[in-house]
Amino acid sequence: MLLTMVISFFLLMIIGTPIGFSIGISSLICLLVQSNIPLVVIPQIMFAGVDRYLFLAMPFFILGGVAMTELELTDQVVSMADALVGHMKGGLAQINIVASVIFGGIQGSGNADTAAIGSLLIPSMIKDGYTKGYSCAVTAASSTLAPIIPPSMMMIVYGGIAEVSIGELFVAGYLPGFLMTILLMILAHFYAVRGAQQGKTKKVFAIKNVISSIIKGGPALFTAVIIVGGILGGIFTPTESGAVAAVYALLISAFYYKTLTWKKLWKIFINGGLITAMAGVVLSCSAVFNWILTSEEVPTRILNYMFSMGLSRVGIIFAIIIFVYIVGFFMDVMASMIILVPLLAPIGIQLGYDPVNWGVLIVLLFCMGGITPPLGMNLFIATSIAGCKYSETARAVIPFVLILIIAVLCVAFIPSLTLYLPNVFMR
């Protein structure tokens, strides 16, 4: 039964079937083979898969993210990052990293971060003397910050599927996100000191530029304050925060930045609706897929098999880290999360992890897969912007992947890194 489903799923993926339909059709084939299960359960399970209050946050955060991108608020983010760190060695690389921190605190999608920040900074970096491969590598590596620093679509999906507090996941992402930021900035500084990727432009730090950029970009940055501050203050739920953030993004675009037009508003709603619909198809179809896996007790069987091999708890953790990381090489990050979280969440609990700590670790691993060759999606996006060979970007990103593995190990084996802030503010 399971073998039939897995084989049909990969065959459908190989021939280019969209991920949502690949999941749904393979699940249907499996149930047809298992003839004692009535097919009427399929629509029931599909509806139950998306009939969760937490998933209402998705369309609102998607709408807010699309609005931030379409209304050119990325320019304000980059200007703020330029004022803060543009004077440092490897200035444009540092700007790229810090801009991803700020943009991630507003938008929360790694792919969108790569496209938005990359379209502005990759051409500028190349013009300033950075190699194309390095420019793409910095952009792709820093995009891993967006899903870790709240708000995060991946954390919303994880929380909805695994029934973990989205508010706690959001807060838990801050310290790991800042650790990743420091590691990336150290590596960029190292390259600049060696003279390999330093750039030609030299800037001087000026407090007036910082103040000016905050005045201009502050309203956009305040989106993150509204989301997280509202959740921590008990003013609204994570779902309600998404709606507030979407409305706020439209209001500041209309009345402060004056970039909102009726044509752009129509485009924002259309694109937001299309992205939400695609996510809904994947979520509903994966509910059937996951129901089959759960009914076959796959998580328990996997864990028992690992223990039967004589692996210790640490050995099992490393095995899961490697497995999730490798899956991220070959599959879309969001789709692989939707498929695997129902399997991985109970395993984490059985290994003694706090659900929030385990959730941040899983999200981080899937993000890492998105920047790792051979099929890291963010690498393809960055490479297409630069117009260089994929092999150049793949070689240049390896040091960034290696240094981010330090953050993965810290999250896996230092629970206080993720749990300190939730324990202080929400427990």
C-alpha positions, 0 to 999 in steps of 0.5 A: 500500500505505502510502496504503491503510493510512494512510487506513484508520487515520484513517477508523477513528480518526474513527469512534471505533474504539479506537486499538489496533484502528485500528492492527491493522485498518488493518494487516490491510487493507494486507496484504490489498491486498498479496496476496503477503504471507501473513497468517500473519505477522500473529500472528508479528509481533504476538507478536514485538512484545511478546516483549521483556524490557524490556517486562516492566517495564511491568506492574510500573511500572503496578501501582506507579503505580496503587497510589500513586494508589489508596492516597492517597499523593498527599496526602503528596506535596502536603504535602511540596511545601507545606512546601518552596515554599508560602511563595513568591509564587504559593504554590499554583502553586509547590506544584503544580509541585513536587508534580508533580516529586515525584509524577513521581519516583514514578509516571511518568505525565503523565495520572495526574499531572494527575488526582491532583495536579489533583484535590487542588490545582485546587479549592484554587487556585480557592478561594484566588483563582486563576482556573480557567483558570490553575489548570488550565494550571499543573496540565497544564503541570507534568504534563509533568515526570512522563514526563521525571523517572524513572521514566517509562512513556514512556521504557520504551516508547521504550527497548523499541521503539528498543532503547535502555538504559532505565537511561540514559534514566532518568538522562538525564531528570533535568537536562532535568526540573529545567530545566523545573521552574525555567522553570515556577516562574519563570513562576509567580513572574512571574504572582504578582509582577504580582499576576495570579495570586498567591492570598490565602493567605500562609505562612511557611517553617518548617524544622520543617514541612519535617522533619515532611513528610519524615518523613511523605512520605519513605517514598513519595519513597524509591520513586524512590531505590530505582528509580534507585539500584538501577539505577545501583548495578547491584543490579537491572535496570530491569525488576527495579526496577519489580517492587521498586517495586511491592512496596515501594509496597504494603508502605509502604501496608500497614505505614507509612501503613496505607491498604491494605485487601483491597478496595483491593488487589483494585482495584489489581490489576484496574486495573493489569491492565486498563491493562497489557492495553490497552497490550499490545494497542496494542503488539502491533498497532503491531508489524505497522503498524511492520513494514510501514513499515520494510519499505517503508523509510519512515524512509530515504525521509523523510530522503532527501526532506528532504535533496532539499528542500535542508534542512540538518541543523538544518532537518531537526531543526526539521522533525521537532520541528514534526512530532512536536509537531503529531502530539501535538496530535491523537493519544494520546501513548502511541499516537503514540509506539508508531507513530512511534518506529520511524520516528524512532529511525533518523532520529535516528541518521542525523542524528548524535544519541546514541540517549539524547539523541534519545530524551529529545527525542522523549519531551519533544516528545510530552509537550508535545503532551499540553498543547497545544490543540486536543486536549491530553489533559491539558488536558481532564483538568484542565478536567474537574476545574475545571468550566470552559470548555476555551477558558479553559484553552487560553488560559492554558496558552499562556505555559507551552507557550512557556516549555517550548519553551526546554527543548525547544531546549536538549535538541535543541541542547545534548547535554550536558544529557541525556548528562552524567549517563549519561556520568558514572554509566553509561558 
